[in-house]
Structure formats: structure tokens, C-alpha cells
Amino acid sequence: MELQFATEPVVAELSKCIESKHDDWCKEETVSKEAEDLTDELGEDTEREGLLRTPLRAANAMQFFTKGYQETTQAILNDAIFNESHDEVVVVKDIDFFSLCEHHLVPFFAHIAYIPNKKVVGLSKLASFSHMCMTMRGVQRINAKTVTSVLLGTFRQDPKTREEFFSLILRK
């Protein structure tokens, strides 16, 4: 009988990665396994039907969320920096900007603004920078939104309470 240590399958997979040079596949496999381990550690049954493909979906989502990290500011700027004496805030409104918090790896939403220091960046480059960091799951369209709604209790039964709630969350 031949002994097989737990590390042997990992080494075999790593060797396959090196030989085939499929870095994305290797990363997906590694992150998928980590997601499965995390799900298991959280007490979930990883064999439950709803979770069977969750590790793979989580790995794909994380690769999607972080794909902008492969780009460089120099490549995006492409010499679109101009001399300018302005020193006031520059904002291009309504650029959707999403990224992942480095401390918790959860999504956050942000706005872009800067104060020039004798140089300005071409306005289209701000949108390019936001795209470098923003990619979130869902339709890849600027300003595309998926909205769902469920109202329960008083929010469903009392029109005034419902109106107050929507007034508060929609206030700009």
C-alpha cells in the first residue's frame, strides 16, 4: 500500500499550473478552495445544494472585483496631464466608483475629487481610474442599477411611515 500525504494533491495541482501556465485557473482553484474552507469554518454545510458552486462563484467574483489592480496609473494616464494654475477642487459628478475595503474585503462606494497642484488630469481619465477600481458584480454598464424592494410591518402598512422612510433614504 502506498502512502499519500495531504500535500501531494496540492503539489500535483501546482505542478499542473506551472506546466500549463494557466495562472488564472490556478488562482481560481486556490481562491475557490479558500472560499470553501471559509464557508465550512462559518458552520455552513458545503455539501448543501445551494452552496455546491458557491466557492467557485466566490472565486470568480473576487477575481472580477480586483481585476483593476492589474492596471497601472501610467497606462491609464497615457500622458493626459496638463499644466494648469488652478488650485480648486475638480469633481466629475456621477462617476460610479466602487472598490473593496482593504481591511474587510467588503464593497464600498465613493466619489472622486482632487485638487490640482499645477497640473490637471484629462477628465476622461477620472472615469478610467474609477473603472480600474470599481468593477462589481452585475451588469457592466455605467449607472446600471438593480433594485429590489420588500416592505414589512409598519413600513408596508402605514403610508406616512413608508413615505418618511423613502424621503430619508433618498435625500441628497
N, CA, C and O of each residue as an XYZ file, in Angstrom:
688
protein
N       0.846     -1.178      0.000
C       0.000      0.000      0.000
C       0.891      1.240      0.000
O       1.848      1.328      0.770
N       0.569      2.193     -0.867
C       1.360      3.404     -0.973
C       0.715      4.515     -0.159
O      -0.492      4.739     -0.247
N       1.522      5.207      0.633
C       1.015      6.319      1.433
C       0.913      7.570      0.567
O       1.785      7.854     -0.254
N      -0.175      8.309      0.773
C      -0.321      9.580      0.068
C      -0.558     10.657      1.112
O      -1.516     10.589      1.882
N       0.313     11.644      1.132
C       0.178     12.729      2.091
C      -0.748     13.795      1.531
O      -0.912     13.922      0.317
N      -1.345     14.555      2.427
C      -2.308     15.590      2.035
C      -1.692     16.627      1.106
O      -2.398     17.243      0.307
N      -0.390     16.821      1.203
C       0.245     17.843      0.363
C       0.421     17.382     -1.081
O       0.582     18.214     -1.973
N       0.392     16.085     -1.324
C       0.640     15.595     -2.679
C      -0.365     16.113     -3.709
O       0.053     16.518     -4.794
N      -1.684     16.119     -3.420
C      -2.610     16.679     -4.411
C      -2.353     18.163     -4.672
O      -2.494     18.631     -5.802
N      -1.978     18.894     -3.637
C      -1.696     20.320     -3.805
C      -0.479     20.508     -4.705
O      -0.491     21.343     -5.609
N       0.571     19.726     -4.451
C       1.782     19.802     -5.274
C       1.456     19.420     -6.715
O       1.952     20.046     -7.652
N       0.626     18.397     -6.895
C       0.242     17.976     -8.242
C      -0.497     19.098     -8.968
O      -0.232     19.357    -10.142
N      -1.416     19.760     -8.279
C      -2.158     20.873     -8.885
C      -1.221     22.028     -9.214
O      -1.332     22.639    -10.277
N      -0.302     22.327     -8.304
C       0.652     23.406     -8.533
C       1.530     23.089     -9.742
O       1.801     23.962    -10.566
N       1.967     21.847     -9.841
C       2.780     21.432    -10.987
C       1.999     21.597    -12.283
O       2.534     22.060    -13.290
N       0.712     21.207    -12.244
C      -0.132     21.361    -13.426
C      -0.221     22.839    -13.814
O      -0.187     23.181    -14.996
N      -0.333     23.704    -12.816
C      -0.402     25.144    -13.077
C       0.874     25.639    -13.736
O       0.830     26.392    -14.708
N       2.000     25.215    -13.206
C       3.288     25.669    -13.726
C       3.484     25.167    -15.151
O       3.923     25.917    -16.023
N       3.156     23.887    -15.387
C       3.336     23.310    -16.709
C       2.409     23.948    -17.731
O       2.827     24.244    -18.850
N       1.154     24.162    -17.354
C       0.177     24.671    -18.315
C       0.160     26.193    -18.382
O      -0.405     26.774    -19.308
N       0.783     26.836    -17.394
C       0.850     28.299    -17.330
C      -0.539     28.938    -17.322
O      -0.735     30.014    -17.887
N      -1.482     28.283    -16.691
C      -2.828     28.839    -16.552
C      -2.946     29.503    -15.189
O      -3.571     28.963    -14.277
N      -2.336     30.687    -15.054
C      -2.339     31.387    -13.769
C      -3.747     31.685    -13.281
O      -4.045     31.529    -12.096
N      -4.622     32.120    -14.201
C      -5.989     32.441    -13.793
C      -6.701     31.207    -13.258
O      -7.418     31.282    -12.260
N      -6.503     30.068    -13.924
C      -7.135     28.838    -13.462
C      -6.604     28.467    -12.080
O      -7.376     28.080    -11.203
N      -5.292     28.583    -11.883
C      -4.685     28.240    -10.593
C      -5.210     29.150     -9.499
O      -5.541     28.696     -8.404
N      -5.283     30.439     -9.804
C      -5.785     31.399     -8.828
C      -7.239     31.074     -8.485
O      -7.634     31.105     -7.319
N      -8.027     30.761     -9.513
C      -9.432     30.422     -9.297
C      -9.560     29.186     -8.412
O     -10.378     29.161     -7.492
N      -8.762     28.170     -8.685
C      -8.799     26.942     -7.879
C      -8.402     27.218     -6.431
O      -9.051     26.732     -5.505
N      -7.345     27.993     -6.236
C      -6.864     28.303     -4.889
C      -7.885     29.116     -4.117
O      -8.209     28.788     -2.976
N      -8.395     30.180     -4.734
C      -9.368     31.041     -4.056
C     -10.662     30.279     -3.809
O     -11.297     30.460     -2.771
N     -11.056     29.432     -4.746
C     -12.262     28.620     -4.579
C     -12.131     27.700     -3.366
O     -13.067     27.564     -2.579
N     -10.975     27.075     -3.222
C     -10.739     26.192     -2.071
C     -10.777     26.994     -0.774
O     -11.354     26.547      0.217
N     -10.165     28.180     -0.778
C     -10.182     29.035      0.419
C     -11.609     29.457      0.761
O     -11.978     29.499      1.935
N     -12.412     29.768     -0.254
C     -13.810     30.151     -0.017
C     -14.596     28.978      0.559
O     -15.442     29.159      1.435
N     -14.315     27.783      0.065
C     -14.984     26.593      0.605
C     -14.581     26.375      2.062
O     -15.428     26.075      2.903
N     -13.293     26.527      2.361
C     -12.824     26.374      3.744
C     -13.460     27.415      4.657
O     -13.864     27.098      5.776
N     -13.550     28.656      4.185
C     -14.167     29.718      4.976
C     -15.637     29.410      5.241
O     -16.115     29.556      6.366
N     -16.345     28.986      4.211
C     -17.761     28.636      4.354
C     -17.928     27.514      5.369
O     -18.837     27.545      6.199
N     -17.053     26.535      5.297
C     -17.079     25.415      6.244
C     -16.797     25.903      7.666
O     -17.484     25.506      8.607
N     -15.786     26.764      7.823
C     -15.440     27.294      9.147
C     -16.567     28.125      9.749
O     -16.697     28.207     10.971
N     -17.377     28.738      8.898
C     -18.517     29.521      9.380
C     -19.682     28.633      9.804
O     -20.713     29.125     10.262
N     -19.509     27.316      9.647
C     -20.519     26.378     10.115
C     -21.549     25.979      9.074
O     -22.538     25.322      9.400
N     -21.332     26.365      7.840
C     -22.268     26.003      6.778
C     -21.941     24.610      6.250
O     -20.798     24.157      6.309
N     -22.956     23.953      5.740
C     -22.787     22.647      5.118
C     -22.404     22.872      3.661
O     -23.261     23.200      2.840
N     -21.139     22.701      3.335
C     -20.662     22.985      1.980
C     -21.193     21.987      0.951
O     -21.016     22.182     -0.252
N     -21.837     20.925      1.416
C     -22.439     19.945      0.506
C     -23.913     20.249      0.243
O     -24.565     19.561     -0.542
N     -24.434     21.289      0.908
C     -25.833     21.676      0.697
C     -25.988     22.166     -0.736
O     -25.101     22.834     -1.266
N     -27.113     21.835     -1.361
C     -27.324     22.130     -2.775
C     -27.052     23.597     -3.126
O     -26.411     23.881     -4.139
N     -27.525     24.513     -2.311
C     -27.354     25.931     -2.602
C     -25.917     26.416     -2.504
O     -25.592     27.494     -3.002
N     -25.053     25.634     -1.868
C     -23.655     26.047     -1.682
C     -22.658     25.275     -2.546
O     -21.460     25.557     -2.504
N     -23.132     24.315     -3.320
C     -22.208     23.461     -4.063
C     -21.261     24.249     -4.972
O     -20.074     23.932     -5.036
N     -21.751     25.246     -5.660
C     -20.901     26.019     -6.577
C     -20.517     27.382     -6.004
O     -19.898     28.193     -6.691
N     -20.884     27.632     -4.751
C     -20.583     28.923     -4.130
C     -19.083     29.222     -4.088
O     -18.699     30.348     -4.403
N     -18.217     28.277     -3.717
C     -16.779     28.600     -3.700
C     -16.257     29.063     -5.063
O     -15.463     30.000     -5.139
N     -16.698     28.412     -6.126
C     -16.269     28.809     -7.466
C     -16.825     30.188     -7.820
O     -16.116     31.023     -8.382
N     -18.099     30.423     -7.486
C     -18.694     31.738     -7.750
C     -17.974     32.820     -6.948
O     -17.735     33.915     -7.458
N     -17.629     32.520     -5.697
C     -16.917     33.489     -4.851
C     -15.537     33.788     -5.431
O     -15.110     34.942     -5.447
N     -14.843     32.767     -5.903
C     -13.519     32.963     -6.507
C     -13.628     33.837     -7.752
O     -12.829     34.754     -7.944
N     -14.612     33.555     -8.592
C     -14.811     34.361     -9.801
C     -15.159     35.801     -9.447
O     -14.676     36.736    -10.086
N     -15.997     35.980     -8.428
C     -16.381     37.329     -8.001
C     -15.161     38.097     -7.498
O     -14.985     39.266     -7.843
N     -14.320     37.460     -6.692
C     -13.138     38.145     -6.168
C     -12.177     38.524     -7.297
O     -11.587     39.604     -7.270
N     -12.019     37.646     -8.284
C     -11.172     37.990     -9.425
C     -11.768     39.177    -10.177
O     -11.042     40.067    -10.620
N     -13.088     39.184    -10.317
C     -13.771     40.275    -11.004
C     -13.628     41.576    -10.223
O     -13.339     42.623    -10.803
N     -13.831     41.512     -8.895
C     -13.731     42.707     -8.050
C     -12.346     43.340     -8.115
O     -12.215     44.560     -8.023
N     -11.324     42.524     -8.272
C      -9.950     43.025     -8.167
C      -9.223     43.110     -9.506
O      -8.013     43.339     -9.531
N      -9.926     42.933    -10.608
C      -9.221     42.912    -11.897
C      -8.566     44.245    -12.233
O      -7.588     44.270    -12.980
N      -9.069     45.339    -11.710
C      -8.448     46.643    -11.957
C      -7.086     46.781    -11.307
O      -6.301     47.644    -11.700
N      -6.791     45.948    -10.320
C      -5.500     46.022     -9.635
C      -4.344     45.645    -10.562
O      -3.183     45.901    -10.243
N      -4.656     45.043    -11.698
C      -3.616     44.640    -12.647
C      -3.180     45.812    -13.524
O      -2.170     45.714    -14.221
N      -3.928     46.922    -13.498
C      -3.622     48.073    -14.342
C      -2.724     49.059    -13.600
O      -2.642     49.039    -12.372
N      -2.056     49.915    -14.359
C      -1.184     50.919    -13.747
C      -1.702     52.316    -14.068
O      -2.357     52.531    -15.088
N      -1.399     53.258    -13.183
C      -1.827     54.638    -13.415
C      -1.156     55.212    -14.659
O      -1.774     55.989    -15.387
N       0.082     54.846    -14.910
C       0.793     55.356    -16.084
C       0.091     54.927    -17.372
O      -0.057     55.722    -18.300
N      -0.335     53.678    -17.422
C      -1.016     53.187    -18.626
C      -2.342     53.912    -18.844
O      -2.717     54.198    -19.981
N      -3.042     54.204    -17.765
C      -4.328     54.894    -17.889
C      -4.131     56.359    -18.251
O      -4.829     56.882    -19.119
N      -3.187     57.024    -17.594
C      -2.958     58.446    -17.869
C      -2.509     58.691    -19.307
O      -2.970     59.633    -19.953
N      -1.624     57.856    -19.798
C      -1.170     57.960    -21.182
C      -0.831     59.408    -21.550
O      -1.250     59.906    -22.596
N      -0.077     60.068    -20.689
C       0.378     61.456    -20.887
C      -0.743     62.495    -20.913
O      -0.547     63.585    -21.451
N      -1.896     62.191    -20.353
C      -3.012     63.153    -20.307
C      -2.933     64.000    -19.039
O      -3.909     64.114    -18.297
N      -1.757     64.596    -18.797
C      -1.544     65.505    -17.670
C      -1.162     66.852    -18.271
O      -0.273     66.941    -19.118
N      -1.849     67.899    -17.817
C      -1.668     69.205    -18.436
C      -1.299     70.249    -17.395
O      -1.790     70.210    -16.267
N      -0.435     71.183    -17.776
C      -0.064     72.293    -16.894
C      -1.262     73.217    -16.729
O      -1.927     73.574    -17.702
N      -1.524     73.593    -15.497
C      -2.670     74.456    -15.202
C      -2.436     75.128    -13.871
O      -1.893     74.511    -12.954
N      -2.833     76.381    -13.746
C      -2.585     77.112    -12.499
C      -3.723     76.980    -11.487
O      -3.618     77.512    -10.382
N      -4.801     76.287    -11.834
C      -5.928     76.148    -10.907
C      -5.528     75.361     -9.664
O      -4.711     74.442     -9.721
N      -6.135     75.752     -8.527
C      -5.882     75.014     -7.290
C      -7.186     74.788     -6.522
O      -7.186     74.675     -5.296
N      -8.286     74.724     -7.256
C      -9.596     74.468     -6.655
C      -9.994     73.020     -6.932
O      -9.407     72.345     -7.777
N     -10.990     72.569     -6.209
C     -11.439     71.182     -6.321
C     -11.940     70.881     -7.734
O     -12.668     71.675     -8.328
N     -11.546     69.741     -8.253
C     -12.045     69.231     -9.530
C     -12.885     68.000     -9.222
O     -12.415     67.052     -8.592
N     -14.134     68.029     -9.676
C     -15.047     66.900     -9.477
C     -15.731     66.622    -10.805
O     -16.196     67.547    -11.471
N     -15.793     65.370    -11.189
C     -16.635     64.962    -12.306
C     -17.766     64.174    -11.666
O     -17.560     63.075    -11.152
N     -18.966     64.752    -11.702
C     -20.087     64.154    -10.976
C     -20.588     62.878    -11.645
O     -20.415     62.653    -12.843
N     -21.212     62.065    -10.817
C     -21.939     60.869    -11.259
C     -21.063     59.794    -11.900
O     -21.533     59.031    -12.744
N     -19.811     59.735    -11.507
C     -18.992     58.586    -11.887
C     -19.178     57.564    -10.775
O     -18.812     57.810     -9.625
N     -19.748     56.418    -11.126
C     -19.921     55.372    -10.121
C     -18.559     54.787     -9.790
O     -17.819     54.378    -10.685
N     -18.229     54.747     -8.514
C     -16.923     54.264     -8.088
C     -17.116     53.288     -6.945
O     -17.629     53.652     -5.887
N     -16.707     52.058     -7.158
C     -16.822     51.005     -6.162
C     -15.464     50.339     -6.018
O     -14.688     50.275     -6.972
N     -15.186     49.851     -4.837
C     -13.971     49.073     -4.640
C     -14.171     48.171     -3.432
O     -15.281     48.064     -2.910
N     -13.108     47.528     -2.991
C     -13.160     46.665     -1.814
C     -12.336     47.280     -0.699
O     -11.209     47.723     -0.918
N     -12.903     47.305      0.494
C     -12.197     47.774      1.679
C     -11.019     46.832      1.931
O     -11.191     45.614      1.973
N      -9.838     47.395      2.099
C      -8.654     46.550      2.291
C      -8.626     45.858      3.642
O      -7.892     44.888      3.826
N      -9.415     46.346      4.587
C      -9.422     45.741      5.915
C     -10.388     44.568      6.034
O     -10.122     43.617      6.769
N     -11.517     44.630      5.311
C     -12.556     43.608      5.462
C     -12.932     42.931      4.150
O     -13.689     41.960      4.148
N     -12.411     43.435      3.035
C     -12.751     42.929      1.703
C     -14.250     42.984      1.432
O     -14.811     42.079      0.814
N     -14.893     44.052      1.898
C     -16.305     44.272      1.600
C     -16.405     45.500      0.687
O     -15.543     46.378      0.731
N     -17.451     45.561     -0.136
C     -17.576     46.682     -1.072
C     -17.822     48.009     -0.376
O     -18.461     48.066      0.675
N     -17.303     49.079     -0.978
C     -17.658     50.427     -0.555
C     -17.867     51.271     -1.807
O     -17.395     50.934     -2.892
N     -18.574     52.360     -1.630
C     -18.912     53.261     -2.723
C     -18.262     54.604     -2.435
O     -18.166     55.001     -1.274
N     -17.816     55.309     -3.458
C     -17.074     56.544     -3.228
C     -17.333     57.553     -4.340
O     -18.002     57.260     -5.331
N     -16.790     58.738     -4.148
C     -16.835     59.812     -5.133
C     -15.399     60.215     -5.438
O     -14.500     59.992     -4.626
N     -15.186     60.802     -6.598
C     -13.840     61.199     -6.999
C     -13.747     62.716     -7.053
O     -14.589     63.382     -7.655
N     -12.724     63.245     -6.423
C     -12.416     64.675     -6.484
C     -10.924     64.823     -6.215
O     -10.313     63.978     -5.559
N     -10.343     65.907     -6.728
C      -8.944     66.185     -6.410
C      -8.681     67.677     -6.528
O      -9.445     68.409     -7.156
N      -7.602     68.111     -5.922
C      -7.160     69.500     -6.013
C      -5.857     69.499     -6.803
O      -4.862     68.921     -6.365
N      -5.861     70.145     -7.967
C      -4.659     70.144     -8.808
C      -3.490     70.858     -8.137
O      -3.677     71.816     -7.387
N      -2.303     70.382     -8.413
C      -1.081     71.025     -7.942
C      -0.259     71.411     -9.175
O       0.752     70.786     -9.494
N      -0.727     72.462     -9.857
C      -0.098     72.976    -11.076
C      -0.259     72.055    -12.285
O       0.262     72.345    -13.361
N      -0.973     70.961    -12.110
C      -1.240     70.047    -13.222
C      -2.652     69.490    -13.052
O      -3.117     69.271    -11.933
N      -3.324     69.265    -14.180
C      -4.644     68.638    -14.154
C      -4.601     67.374    -14.997
O      -3.766     67.222    -15.888
N      -5.515     66.485    -14.693
C      -5.640     65.227    -15.415
C      -6.804     65.368    -16.382
O      -7.822     65.970    -16.039
N      -6.672     64.826    -17.580
C      -7.786     64.836    -18.528
C      -9.025     64.236    -17.880
O      -8.944     63.202    -17.216
N     -10.171     64.884    -18.071
C     -11.398     64.470    -17.376
C     -11.781     63.024    -17.662
O     -12.273     62.332    -16.770
N     -11.569     62.560    -18.871
C     -11.930     61.176    -19.186
C     -11.093     60.185    -18.386
O     -11.505     59.043    -18.179
N      -9.913     60.622    -17.936
C      -9.040     59.727    -17.175
C      -9.615     59.431    -15.792
O      -9.352     58.369    -15.228
N     -10.402     60.367    -15.238
C     -11.030     60.105    -13.936
C     -12.005     58.943    -14.049
O     -12.073     58.092    -13.161
N     -12.758     58.908    -15.141
C     -13.662     57.778    -15.364
C     -12.858     56.492    -15.541
O     -13.262     55.433    -15.059
N     -11.728     56.583    -16.229
C     -10.880     55.399    -16.414
C     -10.322     54.908    -15.089
O     -10.259     53.703    -14.848
N      -9.910     55.849    -14.214
C      -9.414     55.453    -12.896
C     -10.505     54.767    -12.096
O     -10.257     53.759    -11.435
N     -11.713     55.311    -12.155
C     -12.793     54.697    -11.380
C     -13.074     53.304    -11.907
O     -13.353     52.392    -11.129
N     -13.005     53.125    -13.224
C     -13.249     51.799    -13.792
C     -12.162     50.817    -13.363
O     -12.437     49.632    -13.171
N     -10.940     51.299    -13.214
C      -9.828     50.448    -12.798
C     -10.121     49.818    -11.440
O      -9.713     48.686    -11.181
N     -10.825     50.544    -10.571
C     -11.065     50.064     -9.214
C     -12.479     49.565     -8.983
O     -12.728     48.882     -7.990
N     -13.412     49.886     -9.867
C     -14.807     49.748     -9.494
C     -15.439     48.409     -9.743
O     -16.383     48.060     -9.034
N     -14.996     47.652    -10.678
C     -15.779     46.554    -11.186
C     -16.426     45.699    -10.110
O     -15.749     45.008     -9.348
N     -17.713     45.758    -10.065
C     -18.518     44.996     -9.107
C     -19.370     44.011     -9.901
O     -19.562     44.185    -11.104
N     -19.872     42.998     -9.244
C     -20.703     42.012     -9.921
C     -21.950     42.670    -10.484
O     -22.465     43.636     -9.922
N     -22.415     42.153    -11.570
C     -23.645     42.651    -12.169
C     -23.376     43.127    -13.581
O     -22.302     42.902    -14.138
N     -24.351     43.776    -14.140
C     -24.239     44.287    -15.489
C     -23.130     45.329    -15.527
O     -23.084     46.213    -14.671
N     -22.249     45.239    -16.495
C     -21.124     46.170    -16.583
C     -21.508     47.374    -17.423
O     -21.009     47.551    -18.535
N     -22.387     48.193    -16.892
C     -22.800     49.401    -17.588
C     -22.736     50.543    -16.604
O     -23.101     50.386    -15.438
N     -22.279     51.680    -17.058
C     -22.226     52.860    -16.209
C     -23.642     53.206    -15.776
O     -24.556     53.248    -16.599
N     -23.822     53.452    -14.492
C     -25.098     53.849    -13.887
C     -26.183     52.784    -13.946
O     -27.337     53.094    -13.649
N     -25.873     51.552    -14.312
C     -26.883     50.498    -14.294
C     -27.105     50.077    -12.853
O     -26.148     49.898    -12.099
N     -28.347     49.919    -12.473
C     -28.665     49.566    -11.094
C     -29.671     48.428    -11.067
O     -30.569     48.363    -11.906
N     -29.520     47.546    -10.114
C     -30.512     46.521     -9.850
C     -31.133     46.863     -8.519
O     -30.426     47.011     -7.523
N     -32.442     46.992     -8.487
C     -33.128     47.400     -7.266
C     -34.182     46.363     -6.927
O     -34.962     45.951     -7.786
N     -34.199     45.946     -5.679
C     -35.278     45.097     -5.192
C     -35.876     45.772     -3.979
O     -35.224     46.590     -3.330
N     -37.114     45.434     -3.670
C     -37.785     46.093     -2.556
C     -38.713     45.124     -1.849
O     -39.483     44.402     -2.482
N     -38.628     45.120     -0.529
C     -39.570     44.393      0.315
C     -39.858     45.288      1.502
O     -38.939     45.710      2.203
N     -41.115     45.578      1.731
C     -41.519     46.370      2.890
C     -42.294     45.469      3.827
O     -43.165     44.713      3.398
N     -41.974     45.553      5.107
C     -42.645     44.730      6.112
C     -43.151     45.605      7.244
O     -42.707     46.741      7.414
N     -44.073     45.072      8.006
C     -44.561     45.747      9.209
C     -45.151     47.110      8.919
O     -45.885     47.289      7.947
N     -44.826     48.072      9.770
C     -45.364     49.428      9.664
C     -44.990     50.077      8.342
O     -45.775     50.850      7.792
N     -43.811     49.780      7.823
C     -43.395     50.368      6.550
C     -44.334     49.951      5.419
O     -44.543     50.710      4.473
N     -44.891     48.762      5.513
C     -45.820     48.272      4.492
C     -47.239     48.778      4.757
O     -47.977     49.095      3.825
N     -47.612     48.848      6.039
C     -48.995     49.151      6.409
C     -49.306     50.638      6.482
O     -50.422     51.042      6.154
N     -48.360     51.460      6.899
C     -48.625     52.879      7.135
C     -47.983     53.732      6.031
O     -46.759     53.848      5.973
N     -48.807     54.330      5.154
C     -48.252     55.128      4.054
C     -47.375     56.293      4.527
O     -46.388     56.617      3.867
N     -47.711     56.924      5.648
C     -46.905     58.051      6.138
C     -45.523     57.580      6.587
O     -44.519     58.236      6.308
N     -45.472     56.452      7.278
C     -44.186     55.906      7.719
C     -43.358     55.494      6.507
O     -42.151     55.732      6.461
N     -44.013     54.878      5.531
C     -43.324     54.468      4.304
C     -42.765     55.705      3.581
O     -41.620     55.698      3.131
N     -43.580     56.762      3.475
C     -43.153     57.992      2.813
C     -41.968     58.629      3.539
O     -41.024     59.100      2.905
N     -42.023     58.639      4.874
C     -40.920     59.200      5.654
C     -39.632     58.405      5.411
O     -38.560     58.981      5.229
N     -39.754     57.095      5.410
C     -38.602     56.229      5.177
C     -37.954     56.533      3.822
O     -36.745     56.754      3.748
N     -38.752     56.545      2.759
C     -38.194     56.802      1.433
C     -37.647     58.222      1.325
O     -36.648     58.449      0.644
N     -38.283     59.164      1.983
C     -37.785     60.537      1.986
C     -36.394     60.601      2.610
O     -35.515     61.305      2.112
N     -36.202     59.867      3.697
C     -34.905     59.880      4.385
C     -33.809     59.189      3.578
O     -32.686     59.687      3.509
N     -34.120     58.057      2.972
C     -33.052     57.337      2.260
C     -32.757     57.934      0.892
O     -31.671     57.730      0.350
N     -33.710     58.671      0.327
C     -33.494     59.254     -0.995
C     -32.979     60.680     -0.948
O     -32.648     61.255     -1.985
N     -32.909     61.258      0.244
C     -32.452     62.642      0.398
C     -31.003     62.758     -0.054
O     -30.162     61.920      0.272
N     -30.733     63.809     -0.807
C     -29.354     64.004     -1.302
C     -28.661     65.102     -0.578
O     -27.502     65.397     -0.867
